[in-house]
Amino acid sequence: MADFPENLRYSAEHEWVDDTSPATVGVTSVAADALGDVVYLELPEVGATIEAGAVVGEIESTKSVSELYSPVSGTVVEVNQAAVDDPAVVNSDPFGAGWLFKVDVSSSGALLTAEEYAAQAG
């Protein structure tokens, strides 16, 4: 079973969010592994209002294109331009340098603990 950072919360769609302000959002190692080599990221724009559970972008890999869902509602305050410029960082460091965007959170969706996510991700 993979290890998932205990300080993060997880969505059923394989995104993670931390509890900093603004909150940082990314995809889990499970998603990164399932996608294969990530080659393109379409992220929400700074200033965009997003809703928990809504599609906010896309992640394209050599195998497929997957929708990116937001685990929280709020306003996007930053995107990870380094990840946009070099999407492979999502594969190499999904819980660190491969973060995707930051949100000034107004509310959270249904989030799982690391233990709950690990059980679901199987």
Helices and strands as residue ranges (DSSP letters): E 9-10, E 15-17, E 23-27, H 29-35, E 38-42, E 49-50, E 55-61, E 65-69, E 72-79, H 81-85, H 89-92, E 101-108, H 114-121
